[in-house]
Amino acid sequence: MMADAMPEKIGDCEVLEELGRGATSVVYRVRHPAHTEPVALKYVRFAVGQERGNNRRRLLKLLKAEEYTAQRLQHPSIIRIHEVVVNQDDAWVVMEYFDGRSLEEFCGPDRLLPLERVIALVLKCCVALGYAHAQGVVHRDIKPANVLIDEEDNVKISDFGLALHLNRVAGEDSTFIMGVGSPSYMSPEQLKGHPLNEQTDVYSLGVMLFYLLTGRLPFRAANAAELMFQVINAEAPSVTALNPSLPPQMEAIVRRALAKDQFSRYKHAADLAKDLSSLHFNVVPSRQQVTVEDSRFKALRAMPLLEGMEDVQVWELARIAAWRDVKEGECIYAEARADTRFSLLVRGAVAMQAGDRQVERYGRGELFGELPMLLGARMPRVSWVALEASCHAQFNPSALALASEELREKMMAYIAANLAERYLERATHAQG
């Protein structure tokens, strides 16, 4: 286990501050005598006791991979490795210091980046990985935590400790370590232990893109075995179902990046970059998109019905919804409905009608159209029509089923509460 106290020196390096720590290492900002500017140092102390041998061999493989990779990769979007030092009890990697944040900070539904920025950042990752692939290096652990960005959206890919070197003689790659990596981002062939090429990084980029666009991973499970089964066998959810504001073209791009069959997946990172570039020119400018998303969040946050919902869940709800403006007299849901979508009225007024007769009136902040989802074939033939120019947030139950468990539970509770409130209103009115 790592000592909590920060050392004053490591080797010839003066330790300035701790930048972060993981399960096996601590990263410091240090001053190195050979560099005028501060550099970063990843420090590893080998385990003691019976696990020492296996731990040391495992970590030495990772360090060896990083050192070998450093000799091959010199790219502005890849963290540069200066030196690797290995001792009997510890080891460290001296690398370029980059003052940035990991993309992991922008994966929650309440803190997603604008679409334009997501595309631009993933494009830069494609270019950097395309360069690495051309040098015969496959990263094998692409994920948001290993991608850093600064205030100007410059990108740096880090952690090439699991890198596979394609130019080595077959069978001589000794850097692969079973059980090391991030299963949520691993390609099906990686989980199966099949031979790998650059397409495994393309798949991981697809997972990262999915997460940055929706605020959730394409596959989620209660344990590692179930997760691996899903990655290998199940189809990923639709990104446009989880985030209806995305352009339709994004669906095809993500689906191709996540294709389980390598013949159907993008062959090169450059191919993914090409499709993202084509889409980039048609994306709404960031500032306008941020303004729209903020206004939608604020509209839902102001709803009394959602008072008990946390901000992160309101953000998730705002992104799952398809936002619709309707004119006076426009039919929102017709009698012969084939789906079970329902809505939350953001502005205006809506009526439930049976033929020409108004059965119920709905105002701002009320749910409507949810009865077919609850009653199914027993639902009487009614329609929902706008009484004036209105705006409603429309929810698809299939998309809601893919949302977080907390959001699903609260939405079902709000639906029940909304129905109970209307029942009480009717009962009170009848008594009066």
C-alpha positions as CSV (number, residue, x, y, z in Angstrom):
1,M,0.0,0.0,0.0
2,M,1.2,3.5,-0.8
3,A,2.4,5.7,2.1
4,D,0.1,8.7,2.7
5,A,3.0,11.1,3.4
6,M,4.3,12.8,0.2
7,P,8.1,12.3,-0.2
8,E,10.4,15.3,-0.6
9,K,12.5,13.6,-3.3
10,I,12.3,10.5,-5.6
11,G,15.6,9.7,-7.1
12,D,17.0,13.0,-8.4
13,C,13.5,14.6,-8.6
14,E,12.2,17.2,-6.1
15,V,8.5,16.4,-5.4
16,L,6.3,19.5,-5.7
17,E,2.8,18.2,-5.4
18,E,0.6,15.1,-5.7
19,L,-1.5,15.1,-8.9
20,G,-3.5,11.9,-8.3
21,R,-3.3,8.2,-7.3
22,G,-4.6,4.9,-8.5
23,A,-4.5,1.3,-7.3
24,T,-0.8,0.7,-8.0
25,S,0.7,4.2,-8.4
26,V,0.9,7.8,-7.4
27,V,1.5,10.7,-9.8
28,Y,3.5,13.7,-8.7
29,R,4.5,17.0,-10.3
30,V,8.3,17.1,-9.8
31,R,11.3,19.2,-10.7
32,H,13.9,17.1,-12.6
33,P,17.5,18.3,-13.0
34,A,17.5,17.5,-16.7
35,H,14.4,19.6,-17.5
36,T,13.8,23.3,-17.2
37,E,10.0,22.9,-16.7
38,P,8.3,20.7,-14.1
39,V,7.5,17.1,-15.2
40,A,5.2,14.4,-14.0
41,L,6.4,11.3,-12.2
42,K,4.4,8.1,-11.8
43,Y,5.7,6.3,-8.7
44,V,5.2,2.6,-8.1
45,R,6.1,0.7,-4.9
46,F,6.1,-3.1,-5.2
47,A,4.0,-5.1,-2.8
48,V,5.5,-6.9,0.1
49,G,5.0,-10.4,1.4
50,Q,3.8,-13.4,-0.7
51,E,2.3,-11.2,-3.5
52,R,5.6,-9.3,-4.0
53,G,6.8,-11.6,-6.8
54,N,3.7,-11.6,-8.9
55,N,3.1,-7.9,-8.3
56,R,6.6,-6.9,-9.3
57,R,6.5,-9.1,-12.5
58,R,3.2,-7.6,-13.5
59,L,4.2,-4.0,-12.9
60,L,7.5,-4.5,-14.6
61,K,5.7,-5.6,-17.7
62,L,3.6,-2.4,-17.7
63,L,6.7,-0.3,-17.2
64,K,8.6,-2.1,-19.9
65,A,5.7,-1.5,-22.3
66,E,5.7,2.3,-21.5
67,E,9.4,2.5,-22.0
68,Y,9.3,0.7,-25.3
69,T,6.4,2.8,-26.5
70,A,8.2,6.0,-25.5
71,Q,11.0,5.2,-27.9
72,R,8.5,5.0,-30.8
73,L,5.9,7.7,-30.1
74,Q,6.6,11.4,-30.4
75,H,3.3,13.1,-31.1
76,P,1.8,16.4,-29.7
77,S,-1.4,14.6,-28.5
78,I,0.5,11.7,-26.7
79,I,2.1,12.2,-23.3
80,R,5.9,11.9,-23.8
81,I,7.8,9.5,-21.6
82,H,11.3,10.8,-20.7
83,E,12.7,7.9,-18.7
84,V,11.8,4.8,-16.7
85,V,13.7,3.8,-13.6
86,V,13.3,0.4,-12.0
87,N,14.7,-0.6,-8.6
88,Q,14.3,-3.6,-6.3
89,D,11.5,-2.1,-4.2
90,D,10.1,0.6,-6.4
91,A,10.0,2.2,-9.9
92,W,9.0,5.4,-11.5
93,V,8.2,6.9,-14.9
94,V,9.2,10.5,-15.6
95,M,6.9,12.0,-18.2
96,E,5.7,15.2,-19.7
97,Y,3.6,17.3,-17.4
98,F,0.3,18.4,-18.9
99,D,-1.9,20.8,-17.0
100,G,-5.3,19.4,-17.9
101,R,-8.3,17.4,-16.7
102,S,-9.4,13.9,-17.7
103,L,-12.4,13.4,-20.0
104,E,-13.8,11.3,-17.2
105,E,-15.0,14.6,-15.6
106,F,-17.4,15.2,-18.5
107,C,-19.1,11.8,-18.6
108,G,-21.9,12.4,-16.2
109,P,-25.4,13.3,-17.5
110,D,-25.2,16.6,-15.6
111,R,-21.8,17.7,-17.0
112,L,-21.7,16.6,-20.7
113,L,-19.7,18.7,-23.1
114,P,-21.5,20.3,-26.1
115,L,-21.7,18.1,-29.1
116,E,-19.3,20.2,-31.2
117,R,-16.6,19.9,-28.5
118,V,-17.1,16.1,-28.1
119,I,-16.6,15.6,-31.8
120,A,-13.5,17.8,-31.9
121,L,-11.9,16.0,-29.0
122,V,-12.6,12.5,-30.3
123,L,-11.3,13.6,-33.7
124,K,-8.0,14.6,-32.0
125,C,-7.9,11.2,-30.3
126,C,-8.4,9.6,-33.7
127,V,-5.5,11.5,-35.2
128,A,-3.2,10.6,-32.2
129,L,-4.1,6.9,-32.3
130,G,-3.8,6.8,-36.0
131,Y,-0.2,8.0,-35.6
132,A,0.4,5.4,-32.9
133,H,-1.1,2.6,-35.1
134,A,1.1,3.7,-38.0
135,Q,4.1,3.1,-35.6
136,G,2.8,-0.4,-34.8
137,V,1.5,0.5,-31.4
138,V,-2.1,-0.3,-30.2
139,H,-3.0,1.4,-26.9
140,R,-5.5,-1.3,-25.6
141,D,-6.8,0.8,-22.7
142,I,-8.5,3.8,-24.3
143,K,-11.0,5.4,-21.9
144,P,-11.9,8.9,-20.6
145,A,-9.5,8.6,-17.6
146,N,-6.6,8.1,-20.0
147,V,-7.4,11.2,-22.1
148,L,-6.5,14.6,-20.8
149,I,-7.7,18.0,-22.1
150,D,-6.7,21.6,-21.2
151,E,-8.6,24.9,-21.3
152,E,-8.0,25.2,-25.0
153,D,-9.2,21.6,-25.7
154,N,-5.7,20.4,-26.5
155,V,-5.6,16.6,-26.1
156,K,-3.1,14.3,-24.5
157,I,-3.5,10.5,-24.5
158,S,-1.7,8.8,-21.6
159,D,-1.0,5.4,-20.1
160,F,0.5,3.3,-22.8
161,G,1.4,0.6,-20.2
162,L,-0.9,-1.9,-21.8
163,A,0.2,-1.1,-25.4
164,L,0.6,-3.9,-27.9
165,H,3.5,-3.6,-30.4
166,L,2.3,-5.0,-33.7
167,N,5.8,-4.9,-35.3
168,R,7.3,-7.5,-32.9
169,V,7.6,-11.0,-34.0
170,A,4.4,-13.0,-33.4
171,G,4.3,-14.6,-30.0
172,E,7.0,-12.3,-28.5
173,D,4.6,-9.7,-27.1
174,S,5.0,-10.3,-23.4
175,T,3.3,-7.1,-22.3
176,F,-0.2,-8.5,-22.2
177,I,-1.5,-9.1,-18.7
178,M,-4.8,-11.0,-18.1
179,G,-7.2,-9.1,-15.9
180,V,-5.6,-5.7,-16.5
181,G,-7.6,-3.1,-18.3
182,S,-11.2,-1.7,-18.3
183,P,-13.8,-4.3,-19.4
184,S,-16.4,-1.6,-20.1
185,Y,-14.1,-0.3,-22.9
186,M,-12.7,-3.5,-24.1
187,S,-13.6,-4.8,-27.6
188,P,-15.3,-8.2,-27.8
189,E,-12.2,-9.7,-29.4
190,Q,-10.1,-8.4,-26.5
191,L,-12.3,-10.0,-23.9
192,K,-12.2,-13.3,-25.9
193,G,-8.4,-13.2,-25.9
194,H,-8.2,-13.1,-29.7
195,P,-5.4,-11.5,-31.6
196,L,-5.7,-7.7,-31.6
197,N,-5.1,-4.9,-34.1
198,E,-5.9,-1.2,-34.2
199,Q,-9.6,-1.9,-34.4
200,T,-9.7,-2.7,-30.7
201,D,-8.8,1.0,-30.1
202,V,-11.5,2.1,-32.5
203,Y,-14.0,0.1,-30.5
204,S,-12.8,1.7,-27.2
205,L,-13.1,5.1,-28.9
206,G,-16.7,4.2,-29.8
207,V,-17.4,3.4,-26.1
208,M,-15.9,6.7,-25.0
209,L,-17.9,8.6,-27.6
210,F,-21.1,6.9,-26.5
211,Y,-20.3,7.9,-22.8
212,L,-19.5,11.5,-23.7
213,L,-22.8,11.8,-25.8
214,T,-25.2,10.2,-23.3
215,G,-23.7,10.3,-19.9
216,R,-23.8,6.5,-19.5
217,L,-21.8,3.5,-20.8
218,P,-23.3,1.3,-23.5
219,F,-23.2,-1.8,-21.3
220,R,-23.8,-1.9,-17.6
221,A,-24.1,-4.9,-15.3
222,A,-24.0,-5.9,-11.6
223,N,-20.8,-8.0,-12.0
224,A,-17.8,-8.4,-14.4
225,A,-19.1,-11.7,-15.9
226,E,-22.4,-10.3,-16.9
227,L,-20.7,-7.2,-18.3
228,M,-18.4,-9.3,-20.4
229,F,-21.3,-11.3,-21.7
230,Q,-23.1,-8.1,-22.8
231,V,-20.1,-6.7,-24.5
232,I,-19.6,-9.9,-26.5
233,N,-23.3,-10.7,-27.2
234,A,-25.6,-7.7,-26.7
235,E,-26.3,-4.8,-29.0
236,A,-25.5,-1.4,-27.6
237,P,-28.6,0.9,-27.0
238,S,-29.3,3.7,-29.5
239,V,-27.5,6.9,-28.7
240,T,-30.2,9.0,-30.3
241,A,-32.8,7.3,-28.0
242,L,-30.8,8.2,-25.0
243,N,-30.1,11.7,-26.3
244,P,-32.7,12.7,-28.9
245,S,-31.0,16.1,-29.5
246,L,-28.2,14.3,-31.4
247,P,-28.1,14.4,-35.2
248,P,-29.4,11.2,-36.8
249,Q,-26.0,10.6,-38.5
250,M,-24.4,10.1,-35.1
251,E,-26.4,6.9,-34.6
252,A,-24.7,5.2,-37.6
253,I,-21.2,6.4,-36.6
254,V,-21.4,5.1,-33.1
255,R,-23.0,1.8,-34.2
256,R,-20.3,1.2,-36.7
257,A,-17.5,2.0,-34.2
258,L,-19.1,-0.4,-31.7
259,A,-19.7,-3.2,-34.3
260,K,-18.9,-6.6,-32.7
261,D,-18.0,-8.0,-36.1
262,Q,-14.6,-6.5,-37.1
263,F,-15.6,-6.6,-40.8
264,S,-18.4,-4.2,-40.0
265,R,-16.4,-1.9,-37.7
266,Y,-14.3,1.0,-38.8
267,K,-11.0,-0.5,-40.0
268,H,-8.8,2.5,-39.0
269,A,-9.1,5.4,-36.6
270,A,-8.8,7.7,-39.7
271,D,-12.1,6.2,-41.1
272,L,-13.9,7.1,-37.9
273,A,-12.3,10.6,-38.0
274,K,-13.5,11.1,-41.6
275,D,-17.2,10.5,-40.7
276,L,-16.9,12.6,-37.6
277,S,-15.4,15.4,-39.6
278,S,-18.3,15.3,-42.1
279,L,-20.7,15.6,-39.3
280,H,-18.7,18.4,-37.5
281,F,-19.6,21.0,-40.1
282,N,-23.4,20.5,-39.5
283,V,-23.3,20.7,-35.7
284,V,-25.0,23.5,-33.9
285,P,-22.3,25.9,-32.5
286,S,-21.3,25.2,-28.9
287,R,-22.6,28.4,-27.3
288,Q,-26.1,27.9,-28.8
289,Q,-26.2,24.3,-27.8
290,V,-25.1,25.1,-24.2
291,T,-27.8,27.8,-24.0
292,V,-30.5,25.3,-25.2
293,E,-29.4,22.6,-22.8
294,D,-29.3,25.0,-19.9
295,S,-32.7,26.4,-20.7
296,R,-34.2,22.8,-20.8
297,F,-32.6,21.9,-17.5
298,K,-33.9,25.0,-15.9
299,A,-37.4,24.4,-17.3
300,L,-37.5,21.0,-15.7
301,R,-35.8,22.0,-12.5
302,A,-38.6,24.6,-12.0
303,M,-41.3,21.9,-12.2
304,P,-42.9,21.3,-8.7
305,L,-43.5,17.7,-9.8
306,L,-39.7,17.1,-9.9
307,E,-38.8,18.9,-6.7
308,G,-37.4,15.7,-5.1
309,M,-35.2,14.9,-8.0
310,E,-31.4,15.6,-7.8
311,D,-29.8,17.9,-10.4
312,V,-27.9,15.0,-12.0
313,Q,-31.2,13.2,-12.6
314,V,-32.9,16.3,-14.0
315,W,-30.0,16.7,-16.5
316,E,-30.4,13.0,-17.5
317,L,-34.2,13.6,-17.9
318,A,-33.6,16.7,-20.0
319,R,-31.3,14.8,-22.4
320,I,-33.5,11.7,-22.7
321,A,-36.5,13.9,-23.6
322,A,-37.5,14.8,-27.1
323,W,-38.6,18.5,-26.9
324,R,-41.6,19.3,-29.0
325,D,-43.3,22.6,-29.8
326,V,-47.0,22.3,-31.0
327,K,-49.5,24.7,-32.4
328,E,-53.0,25.4,-31.1
329,G,-55.3,22.5,-32.1
330,E,-52.5,20.2,-33.0
331,C,-53.1,16.5,-32.0
332,I,-50.2,15.3,-29.9
333,Y,-51.3,11.8,-29.3
334,A,-54.1,10.3,-31.5
335,E,-56.7,7.7,-30.5
336,A,-55.2,4.9,-32.4
337,R,-51.8,5.0,-30.7
338,A,-49.2,2.4,-31.6
339,D,-46.6,3.5,-29.0
340,T,-46.5,4.4,-25.3
341,R,-44.7,7.7,-25.2
342,F,-45.8,10.3,-22.7
343,S,-45.0,13.9,-22.0
344,L,-44.4,16.6,-19.4
345,L,-46.0,19.9,-20.3
346,V,-43.4,22.6,-20.1
347,R,-45.6,25.5,-21.5
348,G,-49.2,25.9,-22.6
349,A,-52.3,23.8,-22.1
350,V,-53.4,20.4,-23.4
351,A,-56.7,18.5,-23.3
352,M,-57.5,14.8,-23.2
353,Q,-60.4,14.4,-25.6
354,A,-62.9,11.5,-26.3
355,G,-64.2,12.4,-29.7
356,D,-65.2,16.1,-29.5
357,R,-65.7,16.0,-25.8
358,Q,-63.0,17.4,-23.4
359,V,-62.3,14.8,-20.6
360,E,-59.4,16.4,-18.9
361,R,-57.3,19.6,-19.0
362,Y,-53.5,19.7,-18.3
363,G,-51.4,22.7,-17.4
364,R,-47.7,23.5,-17.1
365,G,-45.8,20.9,-15.1
366,E,-48.3,18.1,-15.5
367,L,-47.7,14.7,-17.1
368,F,-50.0,13.6,-19.8
369,G,-50.3,10.7,-22.2
370,E,-48.9,8.1,-19.7
371,L,-52.2,6.1,-19.4
372,P,-51.6,3.9,-22.5
373,M,-48.2,2.9,-21.0
374,L,-50.0,1.9,-17.8
375,L,-53.2,0.4,-19.2
376,G,-52.1,-1.1,-22.5
377,A,-55.0,-2.7,-24.4
378,R,-57.5,-1.6,-21.8
379,M,-56.9,2.1,-22.6
380,P,-60.1,3.8,-23.9
381,R,-59.9,5.6,-27.2
382,V,-58.9,9.2,-26.3
383,S,-56.6,11.8,-27.8
384,W,-54.4,14.6,-26.4
385,V,-54.7,17.9,-28.2
386,A,-53.0,21.3,-27.6
387,L,-55.5,23.9,-26.5
388,E,-52.9,26.7,-27.2
389,A,-49.3,26.9,-28.5
390,S,-47.4,24.6,-26.2
391,C,-44.1,22.9,-25.5
392,H,-43.8,19.4,-24.0
393,A,-40.9,17.2,-23.1
394,Q,-41.7,13.8,-24.6
395,F,-40.4,10.5,-23.1
396,N,-40.0,7.1,-24.7
397,P,-40.4,4.3,-22.2
398,S,-37.7,2.3,-24.0
399,A,-35.2,5.1,-23.6
400,L,-36.3,5.6,-20.0
401,A,-35.6,1.9,-19.4
402,L,-31.9,2.5,-20.3
403,A,-31.6,5.4,-17.9
404,S,-30.1,5.2,-14.4
405,E,-32.0,3.1,-11.9
406,E,-32.5,6.1,-9.7
407,L,-34.2,8.1,-12.5
408,R,-36.5,5.2,-13.5
409,E,-37.7,4.7,-9.9
410,K,-38.4,8.4,-9.4
411,M,-40.2,8.8,-12.7
412,M,-42.5,5.9,-11.9
413,A,-43.1,7.4,-8.5
414,Y,-43.9,10.8,-10.1
415,I,-46.3,9.2,-12.5
416,A,-48.1,7.5,-9.6
417,A,-48.1,10.8,-7.6
418,N,-49.4,12.8,-10.6
419,L,-52.3,10.3,-11.1
420,A,-53.1,10.4,-7.4
421,E,-53.2,14.2,-7.4
422,R,-55.6,14.3,-10.3
423,Y,-57.8,11.7,-8.5
424,L,-57.9,13.8,-5.4
425,E,-58.8,16.9,-7.4
426,R,-61.7,15.1,-9.0
427,A,-62.9,13.7,-5.6
428,T,-62.7,17.2,-4.1
429,H,-64.5,18.7,-7.0
430,A,-67.2,16.1,-6.8
431,Q,-67.7,16.8,-3.1
432,G,-68.0,20.5,-3.7
